[in-house]
Amino acid sequence: MSVLFVLFVGVVALSFYRGWFALSSHRPDTGSDKVNVNLTVDRGKMQEDAEGVKNKATQLTGNVTGEAKGSGDLTRDKVKSIDP
């Protein structure tokens, strides 16, 4: 349960840091004890960051896949050269 709470707090902190959410308040009217607090969600920023992560992941996995294929070919060549 505490792990989920820590994970939740981390996600909330990250979302405020990345600018996905913002809190704002307005000064109360004179003689009023009420304070208005607004939560703003920037969906465009969230989608922009998600696309950036998706592109970076695709780029990294493409590089790893290409490197794995290249080293696999070299291994096959070495195995073939060992066989009489």
Summary of the structure (lengths in Angstrom):
residues: 84
radius of gyration: 25.7
end to end distance: 61.0
largest distance: 96.0
contacts: 153
relative contact order: 0.08
helix: 68%
strand: 14%
